Each structure stands twice: as C-alpha cells, then as structure tokens.
C-alpha cells in the first residue's frame, strides 16, 4: 500500500508540473494555483501539500523544464546511431521550445538570478557539439555545420510560439524535418553508379532477338 501511495503521489506531482509548465507558457506566471490544480485534475489540498507556495511550484516547474532539455541532449549523445541522435535532438528541442518558450522567457524575466542558465547552456552546448562531430564523422551531417548553426535553428524556431497551441507540435515537427533535410549529406554514390550503368547500357549495342 505504501508503494502505491508513493506511485500515486509521484503521478500527481508529474501532472501538476506538466500543467504548470503548459499554463505558464501560455499565460505567464500570473496563473493561479487553482487554475493549475484544475488543469492537473488534482484537488487544491493535494497541490499545496506538494507545493506549499506558488514560488515553490514555479521553481520546480522550471527545474523540470531544464531537466527535460538535458534529457533530450543526453539521449542524443547515447544513441549508437549518430545521425539519428542528431535528428532527435533537433526535433525534440524544437518541440520543447515551441511548447514552453513562453514559460522560459517569463521565468528568466521574473527570476534572472535564481538559476544559472548560462552554465546549463554551456554544458549542453558541449554535448551538442559532440553530437554534431559524431554525425559528421559518420558522413551523414554536412561538414560545414557548427554549433552556432544549431543555435540559429533554435532562434528561428522561436517563431513557432506564434502558432495556435493546437497546431504548434505539427508545425515544429515540419520545421524540424525541413531543417534536417537541408543538413543531410545525400547518399549520391548509389545514384552515381546507377546513372553510370544506365549510360553504359544505352551505348552498348543491343543483341538482336533470336528468330
């Protein structure tokens, strides 16, 4: 029974944090605790038992946001397929930012000194740079791509937050697909061989059919 209670409490916590991140992203930090409890489908008593103050909830929700961002990047570094790892990082980061960029902006505006965001970005930047080098070494990512180009993609993706919430995920995935397609090193070797074989076949005299 104790284990079940712990599982239930963890699920409630996760629902509350997910609801808070969604509402903060959409409406800013002015969202009330009652609105968050309603979105998470938990009672106010459950909410306040886990988060005694709104400040506690805001801070933990932002730490949850950073943890998800880190998880995306480290999943990419752990992927044995460098190109797949790179593609996943691009798509999942764009999705995360499209959903919650408003929360990040609001939090950093209200609490600029609470979290060392620069250190977080520097650590993940090193990991992303490793993913980039691995994908290039595998011959899948164009060799002139650098970390600053990854940042440009994320900056361009900020415009996705202007899309309606109902279409934002689809727009982020489509944007990611366009970016990835433009960065992929085309496998032209097979096409070149096929073209050469076709050319040789067209110039070779064709045997007469047997009578």
Backbone as JSON, one array per atom type, in Angstrom:
{
  "sequence": "XXXXXXXXXXXXXXXXXXXXXXXXXXXXXXXXXXXXXXXXXXXXXXXXXXXXXXXXXXXXXXXXXXXXXXXXXXXXXXXXXXXXXXXXXXXXXXXXXXXXXXXXXXXXXXXXXXXXXXXXXXXXXXXXXXXXXXXXXXXXXXXXXXXXXXXXXXXXXXXXXXXXXXXXXXXXXXXXXXXXXXXXXXXXXXXXXXXXXXXXXXXXXXXXXXX",
  "N": [[0.83, -1.2, 0.0], [1.95, 1.23, 0.79], [3.82, 1.6, -1.24], [2.1, 1.94, -3.43], [0.91, 4.34, -2.72], [3.12, 6.02, -2.89], [3.62, 5.9, -5.63], [1.25, 7.03, -6.59], [1.45, 9.6, -5.52], [3.72, 10.51, -6.89], [2.78, 10.48, -9.5], [0.79, 12.43, -9.31], [2.39, 14.65, -8.75], [3.86, 14.82, -11.15], [1.79, 15.38, -12.98], [0.93, 17.86, -12.03], [3.23, 19.46, -12.41], [3.49, 19.29, -15.2], [1.09, 20.5, -15.99], [1.47, 23.04, -14.89], [3.7, 23.99, -16.34], [2.61, 24.1, -18.91], [0.53, 26.01, -18.59], [1.94, 28.25, -17.59], [3.53, 28.75, -19.81], [1.61, 29.51, -21.65], [0.12, 31.6, -20.48], [1.74, 33.06, -18.79], [3.38, 33.84, -15.62], [1.39, 34.64, -13.96], [-0.67, 32.92, -13.65], [-2.99, 31.21, -11.59], [-2.82, 29.17, -8.59], [-5.1, 27.63, -8.28], [-6.04, 27.41, -10.9], [-4.01, 25.85, -11.98], [-4.27, 23.49, -10.45], [-6.77, 22.69, -11.36], [-6.25, 22.22, -14.09], [-4.44, 20.12, -13.83], [-6.02, 18.24, -12.72], [-6.22, 17.7, -9.96], [-6.9, 18.0, -6.45], [-7.02, 21.12, -4.56], [-5.86, 20.76, -2.01], [-4.12, 18.62, -2.39], [-2.35, 19.78, -4.19], [-1.22, 21.91, -2.66], [-0.06, 20.49, -0.64], [2.13, 19.31, -1.81], [3.38, 21.48, -2.99], [3.9, 24.05, -1.19], [3.93, 26.84, -1.62], [3.35, 29.16, -4.3], [5.7, 30.05, -5.42], [7.43, 27.92, -4.88], [6.37, 26.03, -6.61], [6.71, 27.26, -9.14], [9.52, 27.4, -9.33], [10.25, 24.65, -9.2], [8.94, 23.69, -11.43], [10.33, 24.99, -13.44], [12.87, 23.89, -13.1], [12.23, 21.32, -13.78], [11.72, 21.7, -16.46], [14.3, 22.35, -17.41], [15.54, 19.93, -16.82], [14.24, 18.21, -18.61], [15.14, 19.24, -21.03], [17.89, 18.7, -20.79], [17.76, 15.91, -20.75], [16.91, 15.34, -23.35], [19.17, 16.08, -24.88], [21.19, 14.42, -23.8], [20.15, 11.92, -24.35], [20.5, 11.98, -27.05], [23.31, 11.95, -27.28], [23.79, 9.42, -26.33], [22.76, 7.75, -28.21], [23.44, 5.08, -30.38], [23.46, 5.45, -33.11], [24.74, 8.04, -34.77], [23.62, 9.97, -36.55], [20.85, 9.64, -36.25], [20.67, 10.31, -33.55], [21.4, 13.03, -33.67], [19.28, 14.06, -35.28], [17.08, 13.54, -33.61], [17.64, 15.21, -31.45], [17.45, 17.76, -32.63], [14.72, 17.8, -33.48], [13.24, 17.21, -31.08], [14.09, 19.23, -29.35], [13.2, 21.54, -30.66], [10.46, 21.03, -30.51], [10.06, 21.08, -27.7], [10.78, 23.74, -27.12], [8.89, 25.12, -28.66], [6.58, 24.51, -27.31], [7.02, 25.46, -24.68], [8.5, 27.85, -24.59], [7.52, 30.32, -23.86], [7.2, 30.09, -21.09], [9.86, 29.79, -20.22], [10.9, 32.3, -20.97], [9.29, 34.01, -19.4], [9.95, 33.15, -16.82], [12.74, 33.68, -16.65], [12.69, 36.42, -16.93], [11.37, 37.23, -14.6], [12.87, 36.02, -12.6], [15.82, 36.36, -12.81], [18.24, 35.66, -11.57], [18.02, 33.3, -10.22], [18.48, 30.77, -11.3], [21.34, 29.34, -12.78], [21.46, 29.81, -15.8], [23.26, 30.19, -17.85], [25.41, 28.45, -17.32], [24.09, 26.04, -17.59], [23.42, 26.1, -20.32], [25.98, 26.15, -21.41], [27.03, 23.66, -20.67], [25.27, 21.88, -21.99], [25.74, 22.76, -24.54], [28.32, 21.83, -25.08], [27.81, 19.11, -25.16], [26.03, 18.94, -27.34], [27.73, 19.79, -29.36], [29.45, 17.6, -29.45], [27.68, 15.67, -30.42], [27.22, 16.72, -32.95], [29.8, 16.52, -34.14], [30.09, 13.73, -34.16], [28.04, 12.94, -35.91], [28.93, 14.12, -38.23], [31.37, 12.78, -38.58], [30.38, 10.32, -39.18], [29.6, 10.71, -41.71], [27.09, 11.72, -42.32], [26.08, 14.23, -41.69], [26.31, 17.51, -42.95], [29.56, 18.83, -43.5], [30.21, 21.48, -42.91], [28.62, 22.39, -40.91], [28.13, 23.92, -37.77], [28.14, 24.43, -34.17], [27.03, 26.98, -33.66], [25.28, 27.2, -35.78], [23.31, 25.42, -35.05], [22.24, 26.82, -32.91], [21.15, 28.95, -34.34], [19.07, 27.64, -35.67], [17.42, 27.05, -33.48], [16.8, 29.65, -32.66], [15.39, 30.57, -34.89], [13.26, 28.85, -34.68], [11.83, 29.94, -32.6], [9.78, 31.47, -33.56], [7.71, 29.7, -33.85], [6.14, 29.74, -31.62], [4.17, 31.54, -32.07], [2.22, 30.26, -33.43], [-1.05, 28.71, -33.26], [-1.83, 26.9, -30.27], [-2.89, 24.39, -30.73], [-1.86, 23.56, -33.15], [0.82, 23.71, -32.94], [2.72, 21.67, -32.31], [2.71, 20.07, -34.62], [3.62, 21.95, -36.47], [6.17, 22.45, -35.47], [7.39, 19.95, -35.82], [7.32, 19.77, -38.61], [8.9, 21.94, -39.36], [11.31, 21.1, -38.22], [11.79, 18.84, -39.81], [12.25, 20.01, -42.32], [14.62, 21.46, -41.75], [16.39, 19.37, -41.04], [16.44, 17.89, -43.41], [17.76, 19.66, -45.08], [20.28, 19.61, -43.99], [21.27, 17.12, -44.25], [23.68, 14.87, -45.56], [23.65, 13.9, -48.78], [23.23, 10.64, -50.04], [24.86, 9.96, -52.6], [26.35, 8.14, -53.92], [25.31, 5.59, -54.7], [23.38, 6.44, -56.49], [25.0, 7.61, -58.45], [26.41, 5.38, -59.39], [24.29, 3.93, -60.47], [23.45, 5.65, -62.47], [25.7, 5.67, -64.13], [25.78, 3.01, -64.93], [23.43, 2.89, -66.35], [24.0, 4.62, -68.44], [26.08, 3.27, -69.73], [24.72, 1.03, -70.56], [22.95, 2.09, -72.43], [24.64, 2.84, -74.48], [25.79, 0.54, -75.33], [25.73, -1.91, -77.88], [22.66, -3.41, -78.68], [21.66, -6.79, -78.4], [20.45, -8.72, -81.17], [17.18, -9.98, -81.33], [16.58, -13.45, -81.09], [15.65, -15.45, -83.87]],
  "CA": [[0.0, 0.0, 0.0], [2.84, 2.4, 0.84], [4.39, 1.77, -2.58], [1.05, 2.5, -4.28], [0.76, 5.76, -2.36], [4.26, 6.76, -3.44], [3.39, 6.0, -7.08], [0.17, 7.99, -6.79], [1.98, 10.93, -5.22], [4.62, 10.89, -7.97], [1.96, 10.79, -10.68], [0.17, 13.73, -9.05], [3.44, 15.66, -8.92], [4.16, 14.97, -12.57], [0.66, 16.06, -13.62], [0.94, 19.26, -11.6], [4.33, 20.16, -13.08], [3.16, 19.4, -16.62], [0.04, 21.51, -16.12], [2.05, 24.35, -14.59], [4.54, 24.41, -17.47], [1.72, 24.47, -20.02], [-0.19, 27.26, -18.3], [2.91, 29.34, -17.53], [3.95, 29.05, -21.18], [0.52, 30.14, -22.39], [-0.45, 32.8, -19.86], [2.69, 33.73, -17.92], [3.46, 33.4, -14.23], [0.24, 35.13, -13.22], [-1.63, 31.83, -13.5], [-3.23, 30.93, -10.17], [-2.66, 27.79, -8.16], [-6.37, 26.95, -8.53], [-6.07, 27.06, -12.33], [-3.07, 24.74, -12.18], [-4.88, 22.3, -9.88], [-7.86, 22.28, -12.25], [-5.66, 21.64, -15.3], [-3.79, 18.85, -13.45], [-7.07, 17.35, -12.2], [-5.96, 17.35, -8.56], [-7.52, 18.92, -5.51], [-6.12, 22.14, -4.01], [-5.11, 20.24, -0.87], [-3.02, 17.82, -2.96], [-1.39, 20.71, -4.78], [-0.49, 22.66, -1.63], [0.74, 19.55, 0.16], [3.4, 19.1, -2.53], [3.97, 22.79, -3.27], [3.27, 24.95, -0.2], [3.78, 28.19, -2.16], [3.43, 29.24, -5.76], [7.12, 30.17, -5.76], [7.97, 26.56, -4.89], [5.91, 25.37, -7.84], [7.35, 27.9, -10.29], [10.93, 27.0, -9.38], [10.39, 23.23, -9.52], [8.5, 23.53, -12.82], [11.43, 25.41, -14.32], [13.92, 22.87, -13.0], [11.72, 20.19, -14.57], [11.93, 22.1, -17.85], [15.73, 22.19, -17.69], [15.85, 18.5, -16.79], [13.78, 17.61, -19.86], [16.07, 19.69, -22.06], [19.12, 17.91, -20.63], [17.47, 14.53, -21.13], [16.89, 15.29, -24.82], [20.54, 16.15, -25.39], [21.98, 13.24, -23.41], [19.64, 10.81, -25.14], [21.16, 12.08, -28.36], [24.71, 11.52, -27.17], [23.82, 7.99, -26.03], [22.25, 6.97, -29.34], [24.55, 4.5, -31.14], [23.4, 5.98, -34.47], [24.99, 9.48, -34.59], [22.69, 10.8, -37.31], [19.55, 9.58, -35.58], [20.78, 11.11, -32.33], [21.35, 14.45, -34.05], [17.93, 14.4, -35.73], [16.19, 13.54, -32.45], [17.91, 16.42, -30.65], [16.88, 18.9, -33.33], [13.26, 17.78, -33.44], [12.69, 17.26, -29.72], [14.37, 20.55, -28.77], [12.26, 22.47, -31.28], [9.14, 20.77, -29.92], [10.05, 21.56, -26.32], [10.79, 25.19, -27.12], [7.62, 25.61, -29.2], [5.56, 24.34, -26.28], [7.27, 26.1, -23.38], [9.39, 29.0, -24.64], [6.92, 31.42, -23.1], [7.49, 29.87, -19.68], [11.27, 30.12, -20.01], [11.06, 33.76, -21.06], [8.65, 34.63, -18.24], [10.71, 32.82, -15.62], [14.01, 34.4, -16.62], [12.4, 37.84, -16.73], [10.99, 37.46, -13.21], [13.87, 35.46, -11.67], [17.05, 36.24, -13.63], [19.42, 35.21, -10.83], [17.71, 32.11, -9.43], [19.08, 29.61, -11.96], [22.5, 29.67, -13.62], [21.11, 29.31, -17.12], [24.45, 30.22, -18.7], [26.15, 27.21, -17.08], [23.28, 24.97, -18.18], [23.59, 26.16, -21.78], [27.36, 25.81, -21.76], [27.18, 22.21, -20.52], [24.56, 21.22, -23.08], [26.41, 23.14, -25.78], [29.44, 20.9, -25.3], [27.24, 17.81, -25.55], [25.5, 19.05, -28.7], [28.9, 19.84, -30.25], [29.91, 16.23, -29.61], [26.72, 15.01, -31.32], [27.48, 17.25, -34.3], [31.04, 15.92, -34.65], [29.86, 12.31, -34.43], [27.21, 12.82, -37.11], [29.8, 14.47, -39.37], [32.34, 11.7, -38.75], [29.66, 9.21, -39.8], [29.32, 11.07, -43.09], [25.66, 11.98, -42.51], [25.79, 15.66, -41.48], [27.2, 18.33, -43.78], [30.77, 19.1, -42.71], [30.38, 22.89, -42.54], [27.68, 22.72, -39.85], [28.78, 24.15, -36.47], [27.18, 24.61, -33.07], [26.31, 28.24, -33.83], [24.18, 26.96, -36.71], [22.27, 24.79, -34.24], [21.61, 27.91, -32.17], [20.33, 29.69, -35.31], [17.84, 26.86, -35.87], [16.57, 27.25, -32.31], [16.3, 31.03, -32.69], [14.36, 30.63, -35.92], [12.11, 28.11, -34.18], [11.06, 30.72, -31.63], [8.57, 31.96, -34.21], [6.66, 28.7, -33.75], [5.26, 30.03, -30.48], [3.07, 32.37, -32.55], [1.19, 29.38, -33.99], [-2.03, 28.25, -32.26], [-1.33, 25.77, -29.48], [-3.38, 23.13, -31.3], [-1.09, 23.19, -34.35], [2.23, 24.03, -32.7], [3.56, 20.48, -32.39], [2.84, 19.69, -36.04], [4.45, 22.96, -37.13], [7.55, 22.24, -35.02], [7.92, 18.75, -36.49], [7.52, 20.07, -40.03], [10.08, 22.8, -39.43], [12.48, 20.26, -37.95], [12.02, 17.99, -40.98], [12.88, 20.84, -43.36], [15.99, 21.74, -41.34], [17.18, 18.14, -41.11], [16.62, 17.53, -44.82], [18.77, 20.56, -45.64], [21.58, 19.35, -43.38], [21.66, 15.74, -44.54], [24.59, 14.59, -46.67], [22.94, 12.98, -49.67], [23.95, 9.42, -50.44], [24.84, 10.04, -54.07], [27.2, 7.11, -54.52], [24.5, 4.58, -55.38], [22.75, 7.08, -57.65], [26.03, 7.78, -59.48], [26.67, 4.08, -60.0], [23.14, 3.55, -61.29], [23.45, 6.5, -63.65], [26.78, 5.2, -65.0], [25.38, 1.74, -65.52], [22.39, 3.16, -67.34], [24.65, 5.22, -69.6], [26.81, 2.23, -70.43], [23.76, 0.16, -71.19], [22.33, 2.73, -73.6], [25.62, 2.96, -75.56], [26.2, -0.8, -75.76], [24.82, -2.45, -78.91], [21.69, -4.37, -78.16], [21.65, -8.03, -79.2], [19.24, -8.94, -81.95], [16.4, -11.1, -80.81], [16.72, -14.69, -81.87], [14.5, -15.76, -84.71]],
  "C": [[0.86, 1.26, 0.0], [3.43, 2.68, -0.53], [3.36, 2.4, -3.52], [0.84, 3.98, -3.99], [1.9, 6.58, -2.92], [4.09, 6.95, -4.95], [2.33, 7.04, -7.37], [0.66, 9.41, -6.56], [2.91, 11.41, -6.33], [3.84, 11.24, -9.23], [1.27, 12.14, -10.52], [1.18, 14.86, -9.26], [3.72, 15.9, -10.39], [3.04, 15.7, -13.31], [0.64, 17.54, -13.27], [2.03, 20.03, -12.34], [4.05, 20.32, -14.57], [2.1, 20.48, -16.85], [0.6, 22.92, -15.89], [2.88, 24.85, -15.76], [3.68, 24.83, -18.66], [1.07, 25.82, -19.78], [0.77, 28.45, -18.21], [3.36, 29.74, -18.94], [2.87, 29.84, -21.92], [0.11, 31.49, -21.82], [0.52, 33.56, -18.97], [2.59, 33.26, -16.48], [2.3, 33.88, -13.38], [-0.82, 34.06, -13.02], [-1.78, 31.49, -12.02], [-3.02, 29.45, -9.86], [-3.95, 27.0, -8.42], [-6.48, 26.53, -10.0], [-5.15, 25.87, -12.62], [-3.66, 23.45, -11.64], [-5.99, 21.78, -10.79], [-7.3, 21.62, -13.5], [-5.05, 20.26, -14.99], [-4.78, 17.82, -12.93], [-6.69, 16.8, -10.82], [-6.66, 18.37, -7.67], [-6.52, 19.95, -5.0], [-5.27, 21.62, -2.85], [-3.91, 19.41, -1.35], [-1.94, 18.73, -3.51], [-0.55, 21.39, -3.69], [0.33, 21.74, -0.73], [2.1, 19.33, -0.49], [4.13, 20.4, -2.77], [3.31, 23.82, -2.36], [3.05, 26.37, -0.72], [3.87, 28.14, -3.68], [4.89, 29.36, -6.21], [7.8, 28.81, -5.81], [7.62, 25.86, -6.2], [6.59, 25.95, -9.07], [8.79, 27.42, -10.43], [11.07, 25.53, -9.78], [9.94, 22.96, -10.97], [9.61, 23.93, -13.78], [12.58, 24.42, -14.27], [13.52, 21.63, -13.78], [11.92, 20.45, -16.06], [13.39, 21.9, -18.25], [16.13, 20.72, -17.73], [15.4, 17.82, -18.08], [14.71, 18.0, -21.01], [17.37, 18.89, -21.99], [18.91, 16.48, -21.09], [17.46, 14.37, -22.64], [18.3, 15.21, -25.37], [21.32, 14.88, -25.03], [21.44, 11.96, -24.03], [20.3, 10.8, -26.51], [22.6, 11.62, -28.32], [24.8, 10.01, -26.95], [23.37, 7.13, -27.21], [23.42, 6.39, -30.13], [24.58, 4.93, -32.6], [23.57, 7.5, -34.4], [23.99, 10.37, -35.34], [21.31, 10.8, -36.68], [19.57, 10.4, -34.29], [20.71, 12.59, -32.62], [19.94, 14.86, -34.44], [16.96, 14.48, -34.56], [16.39, 14.8, -31.61], [17.3, 17.65, -31.32], [15.36, 18.92, -33.18], [12.7, 17.95, -32.03], [12.96, 18.61, -29.05], [13.43, 21.6, -29.36], [10.85, 22.28, -30.72], [9.05, 21.33, -28.51], [9.98, 23.08, -26.29], [9.48, 25.76, -27.64], [6.53, 25.54, -28.13], [5.76, 25.29, -25.1], [8.19, 27.3, -23.41], [8.85, 30.17, -23.83], [7.18, 31.3, -21.61], [8.93, 30.25, -19.37], [11.49, 31.62, -20.0], [10.49, 34.44, -19.82], [9.45, 34.38, -16.97], [12.0, 33.63, -15.54], [13.81, 35.9, -16.46], [12.1, 38.13, -15.26], [12.07, 37.02, -12.22], [15.2, 35.29, -12.4], [18.23, 35.63, -12.9], [19.19, 33.91, -10.06], [18.4, 30.87, -9.98], [20.23, 30.07, -12.84], [22.26, 29.09, -15.01], [22.31, 29.28, -18.06], [25.25, 28.93, -18.55], [25.41, 26.02, -17.7], [23.48, 24.93, -19.7], [24.99, 25.76, -22.2], [27.57, 24.29, -21.69], [26.5, 21.48, -21.68], [25.18, 21.56, -24.43], [27.57, 22.22, -26.11], [28.92, 19.54, -25.76], [26.71, 17.84, -26.98], [26.66, 19.1, -29.71], [29.47, 18.44, -30.5], [28.99, 15.46, -30.56], [26.97, 15.44, -32.76], [28.71, 16.59, -34.91], [30.85, 14.44, -34.99], [29.05, 12.11, -35.72], [28.02, 13.17, -38.36], [30.81, 13.37, -39.63], [31.69, 10.48, -39.41], [29.29, 9.5, -41.24], [27.87, 11.41, -43.37], [25.3, 13.46, -42.42], [26.8, 16.49, -42.28], [28.37, 18.85, -42.95], [30.94, 20.55, -42.28], [29.42, 23.32, -41.42], [28.42, 22.85, -38.52], [27.71, 24.41, -35.41], [26.38, 25.91, -33.21], [25.15, 28.1, -34.82], [23.01, 26.28, -36.0], [21.51, 25.86, -33.46], [20.7, 28.72, -33.1], [19.01, 28.96, -35.56], [16.88, 27.08, -34.7], [15.99, 28.66, -32.28], [15.2, 31.18, -33.73], [13.09, 29.93, -35.45], [11.29, 28.87, -33.15], [9.77, 31.26, -32.24], [7.42, 30.98, -34.15], [5.69, 28.99, -32.6], [4.09, 30.92, -30.9], [1.94, 31.54, -33.14], [0.19, 29.0, -32.89], [-1.51, 27.01, -31.54], [-1.73, 24.43, -30.09], [-2.56, 22.65, -32.5], [0.42, 23.33, -34.14], [3.14, 22.82, -32.83], [3.78, 20.07, -33.84], [3.74, 20.67, -36.78], [5.92, 22.77, -36.75], [8.16, 21.02, -35.7], [8.19, 19.02, -37.97], [8.75, 20.95, -40.22], [11.35, 21.99, -39.21], [12.81, 19.39, -39.15], [12.69, 18.77, -42.1], [14.34, 21.12, -43.01], [16.87, 20.51, -41.5], [17.45, 17.76, -42.56], [17.7, 18.4, -45.47], [20.17, 20.29, -45.12], [22.12, 17.97, -43.71], [22.65, 15.68, -45.71], [23.93, 13.54, -47.54], [23.82, 11.79, -49.99], [23.89, 9.32, -51.96], [25.62, 8.9, -54.72], [26.39, 6.08, -55.29], [23.85, 5.17, -56.62], [23.76, 7.26, -58.78], [26.32, 6.47, -60.18], [25.52, 3.67, -60.92], [23.1, 4.34, -62.58], [24.52, 6.04, -64.64], [26.39, 3.91, -65.69], [24.34, 1.94, -66.6], [23.0, 3.73, -68.61], [25.4, 4.19, -70.41], [25.85, 1.31, -71.18], [23.17, 0.76, -72.45], [23.3, 2.82, -74.77], [26.07, 1.61, -76.09], [25.22, -1.31, -76.81], [23.91, -3.5, -78.31], [21.71, -5.62, -79.03], [20.35, -8.16, -79.95], [18.47, -10.1, -81.33], [16.56, -12.32, -81.71], [15.44, -14.94, -82.68], [13.96, -17.14, -84.37]]
}
